[in-house]
C-alpha cells in the first residue's frame, strides 16, 4: 500500500512569505501529526488532527496552523516566515494516534 | 509537561562493538516506541513496547521497557555499518496521546 506522501519535497521561501505544505496519510489512517525537525531541537510536535479536528497542539506560535480534510489529507500553513522556520517538516499518520507512526519523507523548507 | 530524555546524544563505536541507548520519561507511559532515522532520511518505526518489563528482539536489536514503564533501552549487538543513524524513543502523553519524541542518539560506526 502507498506510504505517507508529502509535497513538495523542497521549498525555498523569502522571509515574510507564507507557505503551505501537504500530507496524504496512509489509506485508512485518520490521525495525522506534524513535526518540525531541526539539528538542535530534534523532533518538535506541532499539532495532531483526527477526523478533521485538531486534538493536540504543540508550543508553536500562531503563525503555524493546519487543517485536515474529510479524506484525512492534511495541510500545514506557516505565515510570515522567519529564518528560524528553516527545517524539515515531517508528517506522520496512524490509525488512531498514540501508537506507531508512519512518517512521510518530509518537506525541507529553507527561508532566506 | 511531559519530557522524554535520551542518553547519550552521540555514540561512536567500532564496527562489531555493542551499542546501547537509554530513554527516560518524566511520567509513566502507556507504551514506548522506537524509531530509526538514517542520515538524510525520515524516522522509521521499529517497535512498540506496551507491557511492564517487556523485552523484544529484532535480530541484533533488543528493546526493553522498564518495570515502572518510565524508562526503556535499545541494545544493538555487534554493530554493522547499516546501523548508522539516529535512534529515537517516543511515548504518548497529554490529551489524546500525542507522541513526544526524545532528542535521539546519533550512532556513528567506525570501520
Backbone of each chain as ProteinMPNN parsed JSONL, in Angstrom:
{"seq_chain_A": "XXXXXXXXXXXXXXXXXXXXXXXXXXXXXXXXXXXXXXXXXXXXXXXXXXXXXXXXXXXXXXXXXXXXXXXXXXXXXXXXXXXXXXXXXXXXXXXXXXXXXXXXXXXXXXXX", "coords_chain_A": {"N_chain_A": [[0.857, -1.182, 0.0], [0.352, 2.358, -0.465], [2.62, 4.745, 0.959], [3.043, 7.422, 3.339], [2.595, 10.488, 1.891], [4.289, 13.418, 1.178], [4.197, 16.718, 0.031], [5.514, 19.857, -1.166], [8.777, 18.324, -1.797], [10.974, 19.921, -1.41], [11.462, 23.35, -0.576], [12.048, 26.768, -1.136], [11.809, 29.789, 0.392], [11.147, 33.28, 0.932], [11.818, 35.492, 3.633], [8.972, 36.59, 5.443], [7.125, 35.709, 3.623], [4.461, 33.304, 3.007], [3.715, 29.786, 3.467], [2.459, 26.657, 2.305], [2.16, 23.34, 3.195], [1.703, 19.937, 2.23], [0.13, 16.825, 3.118], [-0.511, 13.484, 2.574], [-2.008, 10.888, 4.138], [-1.518, 7.365, 4.972], [-3.849, 5.193, 3.48], [-6.876, 4.936, 5.191], [-5.816, 5.647, 7.63], [-6.534, 7.837, 10.218], [-5.449, 9.665, 11.89], [-3.288, 12.365, 11.814], [-0.178, 13.763, 12.286], [2.038, 16.511, 12.756], [5.462, 17.417, 12.628], [8.288, 19.412, 13.458], [11.589, 19.323, 12.469], [14.772, 20.064, 13.498], [18.364, 20.446, 13.589], [19.276, 21.139, 16.153], [17.108, 20.935, 17.912], [15.74, 18.572, 17.602], [12.867, 16.443, 17.124], [10.101, 18.29, 17.061], [6.867, 18.61, 18.269], [4.13, 19.728, 16.421], [1.248, 19.805, 15.729], [-1.713, 17.719, 15.952], [-4.125, 16.054, 14.027], [-7.354, 14.618, 13.887], [-9.885, 13.021, 12.309], [-10.657, 15.461, 11.047], [-10.452, 17.264, 13.114], [-8.54, 19.291, 15.288], [-6.673, 17.797, 17.683], [-4.511, 17.944, 19.376], [-1.982, 20.275, 20.255], [1.172, 21.734, 19.785], [3.842, 23.761, 21.223], [4.026, 26.149, 19.506], [4.129, 29.288, 17.719], [1.215, 31.24, 16.698], [1.504, 31.564, 14.006], [1.838, 29.208, 12.82], [-0.261, 26.893, 11.458], [-2.86, 24.494, 10.788], [-4.828, 22.049, 9.004], [-7.293, 19.494, 8.442], [-8.709, 17.452, 5.991], [-11.784, 15.903, 4.828], [-11.04, 13.546, 3.649], [-8.893, 12.778, 5.081], [-6.481, 13.849, 4.317], [-3.973, 16.292, 4.992], [-3.047, 19.664, 5.614], [-0.472, 22.026, 6.244], [0.193, 25.272, 7.312], [2.38, 28.022, 7.237], [2.713, 31.258, 8.186], [4.056, 34.538, 7.484], [6.947, 34.024, 7.29], [9.963, 33.229, 9.041], [13.567, 33.327, 9.424], [14.296, 31.353, 11.2], [12.448, 29.402, 10.811], [13.325, 27.618, 9.038], [13.647, 24.287, 8.302], [13.159, 20.702, 8.527], [10.057, 19.499, 7.794], [7.925, 17.19, 9.012], [5.42, 14.816, 8.42], [3.222, 12.548, 9.964], [1.363, 9.542, 10.089], [-1.26, 7.593, 11.618], [-3.463, 4.934, 12.765], [-5.119, 5.685, 14.957], [-3.749, 7.448, 16.508], [-1.264, 7.955, 19.065], [-0.021, 5.529, 18.866], [2.242, 3.463, 16.902], [3.782, 5.366, 14.416], [3.717, 6.159, 10.913], [5.946, 7.788, 8.985], [6.167, 10.459, 6.599], [8.37, 11.446, 3.874], [9.044, 14.008, 4.288], [9.147, 17.635, 4.099], [11.53, 19.827, 3.106], [12.142, 22.92, 4.188], [13.501, 25.98, 3.366], [14.249, 29.131, 4.464], [15.033, 32.245, 3.275]], "CA_chain_A": [[0.0, 0.0, 0.0], [1.138, 3.576, -0.564], [3.017, 5.305, 2.244], [2.644, 8.794, 3.598], [3.149, 11.334, 0.837], [4.384, 14.832, 1.494], [4.609, 17.577, -1.077], [6.612, 19.43, -2.022], [9.92, 17.794, -1.047], [11.861, 21.041, -1.083], [10.91, 24.684, -0.774], [12.841, 27.924, -0.726], [10.938, 30.95, 0.523], [11.75, 34.507, 1.456], [11.248, 35.988, 4.893], [7.734, 37.332, 5.312], [6.166, 34.979, 2.791], [3.777, 32.197, 3.669], [3.915, 28.525, 2.762], [1.515, 25.58, 2.625], [2.701, 22.008, 2.971], [0.621, 18.963, 2.119], [0.416, 15.474, 3.583], [-1.545, 12.476, 2.334], [-1.674, 9.754, 5.01], [-1.822, 6.018, 4.502], [-5.29, 4.997, 3.369], [-7.484, 4.386, 6.4], [-5.284, 6.323, 8.815], [-7.32, 9.033, 10.482], [-4.657, 10.593, 12.693], [-2.134, 12.96, 11.135], [0.579, 14.657, 13.139], [3.101, 17.27, 12.102], [6.622, 17.68, 13.453], [9.374, 20.201, 12.909], [12.869, 18.751, 12.879], [15.968, 20.866, 13.303], [19.502, 19.748, 14.196], [19.454, 21.41, 17.575], [15.913, 20.706, 18.728], [15.132, 17.261, 17.395], [11.518, 16.412, 16.576], [9.203, 19.096, 17.881], [5.481, 18.378, 17.905], [3.383, 20.919, 16.007], [-0.163, 19.541, 16.013], [-2.271, 16.463, 15.507], [-5.511, 16.098, 13.581], [-8.071, 13.349, 13.839], [-11.225, 13.244, 11.762], [-10.81, 16.888, 10.722], [-10.405, 18.087, 14.328], [-7.231, 19.38, 15.929], [-6.787, 17.228, 19.025], [-3.367, 18.329, 20.17], [-1.217, 21.374, 19.678], [2.443, 21.963, 20.452], [4.144, 25.121, 21.657], [4.471, 26.96, 18.382], [3.315, 30.497, 17.595], [0.006, 31.144, 15.892], [1.827, 31.603, 12.569], [1.758, 27.816, 12.368], [-1.627, 26.398, 11.535], [-3.077, 23.327, 9.944], [-6.2, 21.567, 8.88], [-7.421, 18.164, 7.876], [-9.889, 17.344, 5.142], [-12.624, 14.719, 5.079], [-10.346, 12.346, 3.162], [-7.764, 12.674, 6.01], [-5.33, 14.644, 3.88], [-3.764, 17.419, 5.891], [-2.176, 20.743, 5.179], [0.108, 22.859, 7.281], [0.497, 26.602, 6.797], [3.198, 28.903, 8.065], [2.63, 32.616, 7.648], [5.116, 35.472, 7.868], [8.096, 33.168, 7.534], [11.181, 33.758, 9.652], [14.722, 32.495, 9.105], [14.306, 30.225, 12.118], [11.479, 28.38, 10.403], [14.016, 26.666, 8.165], [13.639, 22.994, 8.994], [12.482, 19.597, 7.859], [8.714, 19.335, 8.348], [7.53, 15.795, 8.846], [4.046, 14.427, 8.682], [3.148, 11.137, 10.347], [-0.024, 9.096, 10.227], [-1.538, 6.328, 12.301], [-4.893, 4.633, 12.8], [-5.873, 6.471, 15.937], [-2.882, 8.31, 17.3], [-0.752, 7.359, 20.29], [0.693, 4.302, 18.553], [3.306, 3.572, 15.911], [3.561, 6.283, 13.308], [4.419, 6.075, 9.644], [6.337, 9.135, 8.588], [6.471, 10.788, 5.224], [9.769, 11.797, 3.64], [9.268, 15.36, 4.778], [9.36, 18.805, 3.24], [12.633, 20.641, 3.631], [11.868, 24.33, 3.958], [14.604, 26.921, 3.598], [13.806, 30.524, 4.437], [16.206, 33.101, 3.028]], "C_chain_A": [[0.9, 1.241, 0.0], [1.457, 4.078, 0.833], [2.453, 6.69, 2.417], [3.352, 9.683, 2.577], [3.123, 12.791, 1.242], [4.841, 15.602, 0.26], [4.613, 19.031, -0.628], [7.749, 18.849, -1.181], [10.838, 18.914, -0.583], [11.164, 22.351, -1.409], [11.93, 25.715, -0.352], [11.904, 29.123, -0.743], [11.72, 32.112, 1.11], [11.057, 34.89, 2.757], [9.992, 36.804, 4.637], [6.687, 36.638, 4.454], [5.429, 33.939, 3.639], [3.946, 30.937, 2.818], [2.857, 27.52, 3.217], [2.138, 24.254, 2.238], [1.561, 20.999, 3.009], [1.07, 17.578, 2.56], [-0.767, 14.569, 3.281], [-1.192, 11.239, 3.144], [-1.94, 8.424, 4.316], [-3.343, 5.854, 4.505], [-5.841, 4.324, 4.63], [-6.965, 4.997, 7.686], [-6.023, 7.632, 9.013], [-6.56, 10.084, 11.3], [-3.454, 11.064, 11.889], [-1.476, 13.944, 12.088], [1.678, 15.323, 12.341], [4.213, 17.539, 13.11], [7.589, 18.572, 12.686], [10.675, 19.579, 13.403], [14.0, 19.685, 12.502], [17.115, 20.178, 14.023], [19.593, 19.958, 15.707], [18.299, 20.985, 18.458], [15.246, 19.36, 18.511], [13.755, 17.379, 16.764], [10.575, 17.149, 17.513], [7.782, 18.943, 17.36], [4.784, 19.689, 17.575], [1.907, 20.774, 16.346], [-0.562, 18.185, 15.466], [-3.732, 16.66, 15.131], [-6.084, 14.697, 13.527], [-9.485, 13.645, 13.392], [-11.551, 14.73, 11.664], [-10.759, 17.806, 11.936], [-8.985, 18.109, 14.884], [-7.373, 18.893, 17.361], [-5.669, 17.686, 19.939], [-2.615, 19.445, 19.465], [0.064, 21.527, 20.479], [2.636, 23.429, 20.77], [4.762, 25.946, 20.546], [3.576, 28.182, 18.269], [2.148, 30.298, 16.638], [0.258, 31.224, 14.391], [1.758, 30.203, 11.956], [0.327, 27.325, 12.54], [-1.776, 25.192, 10.616], [-4.549, 23.028, 9.815], [-6.172, 20.166, 8.295], [-8.743, 18.095, 7.123], [-10.623, 16.025, 5.408], [-11.974, 13.429, 4.585], [-9.061, 12.084, 3.953], [-6.504, 13.383, 5.535], [-5.21, 15.876, 4.762], [-2.852, 18.444, 5.233], [-1.675, 21.5, 6.398], [0.499, 24.185, 6.645], [1.386, 27.357, 7.775], [3.149, 30.279, 7.423], [3.801, 33.448, 8.154], [6.397, 34.726, 8.243], [9.277, 33.928, 8.118], [12.328, 32.805, 9.313], [14.73, 31.224, 9.961], [13.291, 29.142, 11.787], [12.097, 27.367, 9.448], [14.179, 25.35, 8.9], [13.092, 21.936, 8.054], [11.131, 19.432, 8.549], [8.218, 17.942, 7.985], [6.074, 15.601, 9.217], [4.053, 12.944, 9.018], [1.692, 10.731, 10.515], [-0.104, 7.787, 10.996], [-3.04, 6.123, 12.335], [-5.636, 5.585, 13.727], [-5.032, 7.473, 16.695], [-2.438, 7.596, 18.562], [0.026, 6.085, 20.06], [1.625, 4.516, 17.373], [2.941, 4.406, 14.701], [4.274, 5.818, 12.059], [4.684, 7.492, 9.179], [6.439, 9.255, 7.078], [7.935, 11.185, 5.1], [10.098, 13.224, 4.04], [9.346, 16.407, 3.683], [10.475, 19.623, 3.866], [12.402, 22.081, 3.206], [13.099, 25.162, 4.297], [14.057, 28.32, 3.448], [15.037, 31.406, 4.302], [15.841, 34.579, 3.154]], "O_chain_A": [[2.059, 1.18, 0.412], [0.687, 3.876, 1.772], [1.508, 7.087, 1.734], [4.573, 9.621, 2.43], [2.079, 13.335, 1.601], [5.752, 15.183, -0.454], [3.797, 19.411, 0.211], [7.676, 18.888, 0.047], [11.408, 18.855, 0.507], [10.395, 22.457, -2.364], [12.6, 25.559, 0.669], [11.286, 29.432, -1.763], [12.791, 31.949, 1.695], [9.867, 34.64, 2.946], [9.954, 37.62, 3.716], [5.498, 36.944, 4.547], [5.733, 33.731, 4.813], [4.269, 31.001, 1.632], [2.42, 27.538, 4.368], [2.585, 24.064, 1.107], [0.579, 21.182, 3.727], [2.232, 17.204, 2.399], [-1.894, 14.854, 3.686], [-0.178, 10.597, 2.869], [-2.508, 8.371, 3.225], [-4.029, 6.318, 5.415], [-5.342, 3.288, 5.071], [-7.608, 4.879, 8.73], [-6.129, 8.441, 8.091], [-6.976, 11.239, 11.388], [-2.698, 10.256, 11.35], [-2.126, 14.839, 12.629], [2.184, 14.764, 11.368], [3.96, 17.845, 14.276], [7.701, 18.507, 11.462], [10.846, 19.337, 14.598], [14.163, 20.051, 11.338], [16.889, 19.413, 14.96], [19.951, 19.039, 16.444], [18.497, 20.703, 19.639], [14.267, 19.046, 19.189], [13.496, 18.287, 15.974], [10.289, 16.687, 18.618], [7.521, 19.121, 16.17], [4.838, 20.644, 18.35], [1.375, 21.531, 17.158], [0.133, 17.585, 14.646], [-4.48, 17.345, 15.83], [-5.406, 13.732, 13.174], [-10.197, 14.427, 14.022], [-12.59, 15.186, 12.141], [-10.998, 19.007, 11.808], [-8.313, 17.079, 14.943], [-8.097, 19.488, 18.159], [-5.862, 17.803, 21.149], [-2.616, 19.541, 18.238], [0.047, 21.458, 21.707], [1.724, 24.241, 20.612], [5.907, 26.387, 20.654], [2.411, 28.142, 18.665], [2.097, 29.331, 15.878], [-0.647, 30.987, 13.591], [1.637, 30.042, 10.741], [-0.221, 27.345, 13.642], [-0.916, 24.918, 9.779], [-5.396, 23.671, 10.435], [-5.171, 19.72, 7.734], [-9.761, 18.62, 7.575], [-10.128, 15.155, 6.125], [-12.319, 12.342, 5.05], [-8.236, 11.267, 3.546], [-5.545, 13.5, 6.298], [-6.208, 16.432, 5.219], [-2.004, 18.112, 4.405], [-2.347, 21.601, 7.424], [1.074, 24.21, 5.557], [1.165, 27.329, 8.986], [3.503, 30.443, 6.256], [4.45, 33.094, 9.138], [6.861, 34.798, 9.381], [9.559, 35.073, 7.764], [12.109, 31.645, 8.964], [15.124, 30.155, 9.495], [13.279, 28.083, 12.415], [11.463, 26.374, 9.092], [14.769, 25.295, 9.979], [12.63, 22.226, 6.951], [11.076, 19.244, 9.764], [8.111, 17.578, 6.814], [5.577, 16.154, 10.198], [4.806, 12.172, 8.424], [0.883, 11.504, 11.029], [0.836, 6.992, 11.024], [-3.805, 7.02, 11.981], [-6.631, 6.204, 13.351], [-5.57, 8.274, 17.458], [-3.148, 6.731, 19.075], [0.681, 5.597, 20.981], [1.775, 5.642, 16.898], [1.922, 4.178, 14.05], [5.312, 5.16, 12.133], [3.762, 8.29, 9.004], [6.753, 8.294, 6.375], [8.655, 11.252, 6.096], [11.264, 13.609, 4.123], [9.577, 16.105, 2.512], [10.374, 20.057, 5.013], [12.46, 22.415, 2.023], [13.659, 25.05, 5.387], [13.467, 28.657, 2.421], [15.964, 31.327, 5.108], [16.699, 35.444, 2.98]]}, "seq_chain_B": "XXXXXXXXXXXXXXXXXXXXXXXXXXXXXXXXXXXXXXXXXXXXXXXXXXXXXXXXXXXXXXXXXXXXXXXXXXXXXXXXXXXXXXXXXXXXXXXXXXXXXXXXXXXXXXX", "coords_chain_B": {"N_chain_B": [[5.336, 20.02, 31.503], [5.145, 16.751, 29.967], [8.236, 15.038, 29.54], [10.664, 13.467, 27.485], [13.635, 11.912, 27.71], [16.818, 11.205, 26.312], [19.819, 9.342, 26.405], [23.089, 8.28, 25.375], [23.741, 11.448, 23.666], [25.299, 11.32, 21.42], [27.122, 8.624, 19.94], [30.016, 6.907, 19.275], [31.159, 3.986, 17.835], [33.259, 1.143, 17.303], [32.988, -0.901, 14.441], [31.274, -3.871, 14.976], [31.311, -3.713, 17.709], [29.181, -3.434, 20.642], [26.164, -1.503, 21.236], [24.275, 0.787, 23.142], [21.367, 2.638, 23.872], [19.58, 4.852, 25.993], [16.434, 5.647, 27.42], [14.346, 7.9, 29.125], [11.395, 8.767, 30.781], [9.471, 11.468, 32.118], [7.047, 10.876, 33.107], [4.777, 8.107, 33.685], [4.398, 5.794, 31.067], [2.045, 4.668, 28.637], [2.838, 3.22, 26.517], [5.949, 2.602, 24.782], [7.797, 3.724, 22.063], [10.092, 3.02, 19.397], [12.178, 4.493, 16.991], [14.036, 4.709, 13.916], [16.237, 6.809, 12.212], [17.798, 7.219, 9.27], [20.734, 8.901, 7.988], [19.804, 11.797, 6.253], [17.304, 10.807, 5.827], [13.947, 9.846, 6.861], [12.199, 9.373, 10.015], [11.725, 5.97, 10.898], [9.482, 3.608, 11.987], [10.295, 1.267, 14.45], [9.569, -0.461, 16.631], [7.116, -1.2, 19.17], [6.6, -1.126, 22.626], [4.613, -2.36, 25.238], [3.96, -3.631, 27.658], [4.828, -3.749, 31.15], [8.192, -4.305, 31.966], [8.669, -5.599, 29.6], [10.437, -7.316, 27.011], [11.743, -7.268, 23.832], [12.959, -8.681, 20.79], [14.666, -7.969, 17.769], [16.33, -9.431, 15.499], [19.564, -8.407, 15.76], [18.868, -6.416, 17.515], [17.747, -5.447, 20.711], [15.08, -4.619, 22.7], [13.913, -3.013, 25.618], [11.453, -2.468, 28.136], [10.969, -0.652, 31.012], [10.212, -1.748, 34.406], [8.646, 0.058, 35.797], [7.54, 1.393, 33.747], [8.63, 3.781, 32.849], [11.035, 4.023, 31.714], [13.298, 2.967, 29.123], [15.255, 0.892, 26.927], [17.475, 0.441, 24.147], [19.37, -1.972, 22.68], [22.053, -2.801, 20.638], [23.627, -5.494, 19.254], [26.888, -6.338, 18.23], [27.514, -4.21, 16.172], [26.846, -3.01, 12.846], [27.712, -1.407, 9.727], [25.341, -0.681, 8.574], [23.785, 0.048, 10.673], [24.077, 2.67, 11.219], [22.815, 5.856, 12.1], [20.169, 7.842, 13.588], [18.637, 7.102, 16.609], [15.505, 7.181, 17.963], [13.472, 7.409, 20.856], [10.033, 7.343, 21.804], [7.013, 8.486, 23.266], [3.527, 8.356, 24.21], [1.673, 11.181, 25.36], [-0.094, 13.597, 27.313], [-3.283, 15.047, 26.39], [-5.26, 12.94, 24.373], [-3.075, 11.448, 23.694], [-0.741, 12.503, 22.254], [2.339, 12.08, 20.522], [5.429, 12.184, 22.027], [8.748, 12.864, 21.352], [12.04, 11.764, 22.178], [15.282, 13.377, 22.057], [16.984, 11.861, 20.625], [19.601, 9.48, 19.822], [22.576, 9.678, 18.201], [24.187, 7.433, 16.211], [27.401, 6.55, 15.267], [29.416, 4.578, 13.216], [32.576, 3.254, 13.275], [34.785, 2.097, 10.868]], "CA_chain_B": [[4.773, 18.99, 30.652], [5.893, 15.503, 29.868], [9.509, 15.074, 28.831], [11.301, 12.186, 27.186], [15.068, 12.207, 27.618], [17.624, 10.104, 25.807], [21.258, 9.42, 26.503], [23.811, 9.519, 25.125], [23.313, 12.199, 22.49], [26.11, 10.773, 20.337], [27.91, 7.452, 20.295], [30.874, 6.358, 18.228], [31.613, 2.642, 18.178], [33.918, 0.378, 16.249], [32.131, -1.922, 13.856], [31.381, -5.12, 15.726], [31.052, -3.455, 19.13], [27.771, -3.277, 21.006], [25.691, -0.124, 21.419], [23.041, 0.895, 23.916], [20.813, 3.962, 24.117], [18.635, 4.805, 27.094], [15.323, 6.603, 27.319], [13.644, 8.093, 30.39], [10.243, 9.661, 30.726], [9.125, 12.1, 33.391], [5.773, 10.302, 33.542], [4.531, 6.735, 33.276], [3.943, 5.714, 29.677], [1.211, 3.516, 28.273], [3.68, 2.443, 25.613], [7.148, 3.292, 24.316], [8.065, 3.389, 20.671], [11.445, 3.306, 18.929], [12.281, 4.819, 15.575], [15.39, 4.907, 13.406], [16.312, 7.745, 11.097], [19.076, 7.194, 8.58], [21.145, 10.234, 7.539], [19.076, 12.26, 5.079], [16.016, 10.123, 5.703], [12.901, 10.192, 7.807], [12.082, 8.339, 11.045], [11.029, 4.738, 10.539], [9.028, 2.897, 13.182], [10.94, -0.018, 14.668], [8.864, -1.361, 17.531], [6.364, -0.617, 20.27], [6.515, -1.956, 23.826], [3.408, -1.974, 25.965], [3.868, -4.222, 28.996], [5.871, -3.521, 32.124], [9.246, -5.311, 31.929], [8.672, -6.291, 28.306], [11.662, -7.392, 26.225], [11.501, -7.756, 22.466], [14.165, -8.729, 19.977], [14.602, -7.965, 16.314], [17.676, -9.817, 15.053], [20.593, -7.949, 16.694], [18.348, -5.336, 18.347], [16.963, -5.85, 21.871], [14.354, -3.491, 23.28], [13.362, -3.302, 26.941], [10.583, -1.474, 28.757], [11.192, -0.789, 32.438], [9.119, -2.242, 35.247], [7.776, 1.19, 36.148], [7.07, 1.967, 32.478], [9.118, 5.156, 32.703], [12.315, 4.004, 31.029], [13.429, 1.937, 28.095], [16.577, 0.859, 26.318], [17.68, -0.264, 22.887], [20.725, -2.515, 22.638], [22.418, -3.429, 19.373], [24.775, -6.391, 19.393], [27.782, -6.441, 17.06], [27.048, -3.211, 15.222], [27.273, -3.037, 11.452], [27.627, -0.068, 9.128], [23.934, -0.405, 8.278], [23.119, 0.531, 11.884], [24.291, 4.107, 11.336], [21.61, 6.672, 12.077], [19.724, 8.362, 14.872], [17.59, 6.281, 17.206], [14.604, 7.963, 18.803], [12.376, 6.805, 21.584], [8.884, 8.24, 21.813], [5.914, 7.974, 24.062], [2.325, 9.186, 24.198], [1.479, 11.996, 26.544], [-1.083, 14.658, 27.17], [-4.604, 14.67, 25.9], [-5.327, 12.178, 23.126], [-1.841, 10.702, 23.449], [0.218, 12.974, 21.243], [3.608, 11.376, 20.687], [6.559, 13.039, 22.381], [9.994, 12.216, 20.986], [13.309, 12.143, 22.759], [16.127, 14.084, 21.084], [17.656, 10.867, 19.816], [21.02, 9.143, 19.957], [23.163, 9.501, 16.874], [25.185, 6.368, 16.213], [28.403, 6.526, 14.212], [30.171, 3.342, 13.197], [33.935, 3.403, 12.759], [35.101, 0.819, 10.189]], "C_chain_B": [[5.661, 17.764, 30.601], [7.177, 15.695, 29.076], [10.021, 13.657, 28.621], [12.765, 12.49, 26.906], [15.831, 10.978, 27.166], [19.087, 10.374, 26.066], [21.88, 8.151, 25.93], [23.258, 10.243, 23.902], [24.034, 11.672, 21.249], [26.854, 9.546, 20.852], [28.703, 7.01, 19.072], [31.323, 4.986, 18.675], [32.351, 2.051, 16.994], [32.921, -0.648, 15.717], [32.358, -3.248, 14.591], [31.161, -4.957, 17.221], [29.546, -3.343, 19.367], [27.45, -1.808, 21.259], [24.397, -0.15, 22.221], [22.642, 2.366, 24.042], [19.68, 3.83, 25.133], [17.621, 5.941, 26.989], [14.61, 6.678, 28.662], [12.533, 9.108, 30.234], [9.965, 10.245, 32.113], [7.808, 11.557, 33.941], [5.672, 8.847, 33.088], [3.923, 6.707, 31.88], [3.046, 4.501, 29.464], [1.957, 2.617, 27.29], [4.913, 3.264, 25.27], [7.42, 2.805, 22.906], [9.512, 3.762, 20.344], [11.427, 3.487, 17.422], [13.764, 4.936, 15.209], [15.316, 5.857, 12.217], [17.715, 7.674, 10.509], [19.442, 8.619, 8.168], [20.428, 10.615, 6.245], [17.702, 11.648, 4.912], [14.989, 10.621, 6.701], [12.792, 9.094, 8.851], [11.261, 7.16, 10.554], [10.722, 3.988, 11.828], [9.703, 1.541, 13.277], [10.05, -0.959, 15.478], [8.088, -0.555, 18.561], [6.323, -1.621, 21.416], [5.37, -1.436, 24.672], [3.428, -2.447, 27.427], [5.06, -3.871, 29.869], [6.887, -4.66, 32.068], [9.381, -6.04, 30.598], [10.035, -6.22, 27.636], [11.308, -7.968, 24.861], [12.801, -7.725, 21.69], [13.808, -8.69, 18.502], [16.026, -8.198, 15.834], [18.699, -9.34, 16.089], [20.12, -6.844, 17.636], [17.495, -5.916, 19.475], [16.386, -4.611, 22.522], [13.793, -3.907, 24.629], [12.511, -2.139, 27.413], [10.678, -1.696, 30.261], [9.957, -1.233, 33.201], [8.125, -1.136, 35.593], [7.196, 1.876, 34.917], [7.428, 3.443, 32.356], [10.459, 5.177, 31.989], [12.371, 2.826, 30.07], [14.858, 1.967, 27.57], [16.53, 0.089, 25.012], [19.145, -0.701, 22.855], [20.948, -3.161, 21.283], [23.681, -4.253, 19.596], [25.575, -6.404, 18.096], [27.344, -5.508, 15.943], [27.643, -3.418, 13.832], [27.085, -1.645, 10.871], [26.185, 0.302, 8.786], [23.164, 0.108, 9.491], [23.277, 2.038, 12.071], [22.962, 4.866, 11.252], [21.317, 7.219, 13.453], [18.55, 7.533, 15.36], [16.795, 7.135, 18.182], [13.679, 7.046, 19.599], [11.251, 7.827, 21.629], [7.782, 7.617, 22.636], [4.725, 8.9, 24.015], [2.199, 9.978, 25.5], [0.455, 13.077, 26.288], [-2.405, 14.124, 26.667], [-4.495, 13.955, 24.56], [-3.976, 11.608, 22.699], [-1.004, 11.202, 22.292], [1.558, 12.333, 21.545], [4.727, 12.378, 20.918], [7.834, 12.263, 22.093], [11.144, 12.691, 21.866], [14.16, 12.797, 21.677], [16.993, 13.125, 20.278], [19.103, 10.638, 20.199], [21.553, 8.881, 18.563], [24.294, 8.496, 16.973], [26.096, 6.471, 14.997], [29.181, 5.219, 14.33], [31.518, 3.603, 12.559], [34.355, 2.078, 12.138], [36.347, 0.152, 10.76]], "O_chain_B": [[6.776, 17.752, 31.123], [7.208, 16.415, 28.077], [9.838, 12.775, 29.46], [13.091, 13.232, 25.98], [15.534, 9.857, 27.579], [19.543, 11.512, 25.956], [21.28, 7.078, 25.987], [22.408, 9.711, 23.188], [23.452, 11.588, 20.168], [27.171, 9.443, 22.036], [28.153, 6.774, 17.997], [31.821, 4.835, 19.79], [32.106, 2.407, 15.841], [32.112, -1.19, 16.469], [33.494, -3.676, 14.794], [30.863, -5.924, 17.923], [28.756, -3.183, 18.436], [28.342, -0.985, 21.468], [23.534, -1.001, 22.004], [23.485, 3.228, 24.29], [18.931, 2.853, 25.14], [17.931, 7.04, 26.529], [14.303, 5.652, 29.268], [12.711, 10.168, 29.632], [10.196, 9.6, 33.136], [7.493, 11.759, 35.114], [6.41, 8.417, 32.201], [3.041, 7.504, 31.558], [3.27, 3.44, 30.047], [1.731, 1.408, 27.241], [4.922, 4.482, 25.447], [7.288, 1.619, 22.604], [10.079, 4.686, 20.927], [10.766, 2.754, 16.686], [14.617, 5.216, 16.051], [14.459, 5.73, 11.343], [18.695, 8.024, 11.166], [18.557, 9.46, 8.013], [20.438, 9.864, 5.27], [17.005, 11.948, 3.943], [15.148, 11.682, 7.306], [13.25, 7.978, 8.605], [10.241, 7.325, 9.886], [11.607, 3.766, 12.655], [9.694, 0.76, 12.326], [9.804, -2.097, 15.08], [8.369, 0.621, 18.791], [6.049, -2.804, 21.215], [5.179, -0.227, 24.808], [2.964, -1.737, 28.319], [6.176, -3.714, 29.373], [6.515, -5.833, 32.116], [10.139, -7.004, 30.495], [10.708, -5.19, 27.685], [10.662, -9.01, 24.753], [13.643, -6.853, 21.903], [12.823, -9.271, 18.048], [16.829, -7.267, 15.771], [18.69, -9.841, 17.214], [20.894, -6.382, 18.474], [16.633, -6.763, 19.241], [17.109, -3.672, 22.855], [13.262, -5.008, 24.778], [12.806, -0.977, 27.131], [10.486, -2.817, 30.732], [8.827, -1.117, 32.728], [6.919, -1.369, 35.672], [6.439, 2.839, 35.042], [6.654, 4.248, 31.838], [10.972, 6.254, 31.687], [11.626, 1.852, 30.178], [15.577, 2.951, 27.749], [15.684, -0.779, 24.797], [20.047, 0.125, 22.992], [20.138, -3.97, 20.83], [24.688, -3.736, 20.08], [25.01, -6.472, 17.004], [26.863, -5.952, 14.9], [28.756, -3.916, 13.665], [26.389, -0.808, 11.445], [25.852, 1.485, 8.718], [22.023, 0.553, 9.362], [22.681, 2.618, 12.979], [22.102, 4.547, 10.431], [22.119, 7.078, 14.376], [17.592, 7.291, 14.625], [17.349, 7.732, 19.105], [13.175, 6.047, 19.087], [11.486, 9.029, 21.507], [7.633, 6.396, 22.698], [4.882, 10.102, 23.802], [2.564, 9.51, 26.578], [0.184, 13.421, 25.138], [-2.61, 12.917, 26.539], [-3.699, 14.352, 23.708], [-3.748, 11.322, 21.524], [-0.597, 10.416, 21.435], [1.875, 12.072, 22.706], [4.947, 13.291, 20.121], [7.985, 11.127, 22.543], [11.215, 13.859, 22.248], [13.793, 12.772, 20.502], [17.669, 13.546, 19.339], [19.745, 11.488, 20.818], [21.073, 8.007, 17.841], [25.244, 8.688, 17.731], [25.636, 6.478, 13.855], [29.556, 4.811, 15.429], [31.599, 4.111, 11.441], [34.291, 1.04, 12.798], [36.739, -0.92, 10.299]]}, "name": "protein", "num_of_chains": 2, "seq": "XXXXXXXXXXXXXXXXXXXXXXXXXXXXXXXXXXXXXXXXXXXXXXXXXXXXXXXXXXXXXXXXXXXXXXXXXXXXXXXXXXXXXXXXXXXXXXXXXXXXXXXXXXXXXXXXXXXXXXXXXXXXXXXXXXXXXXXXXXXXXXXXXXXXXXXXXXXXXXXXXXXXXXXXXXXXXXXXXXXXXXXXXXXXXXXXXXXXXXXXXXXXXXXXXXXXXXXXXXXXXXX"}
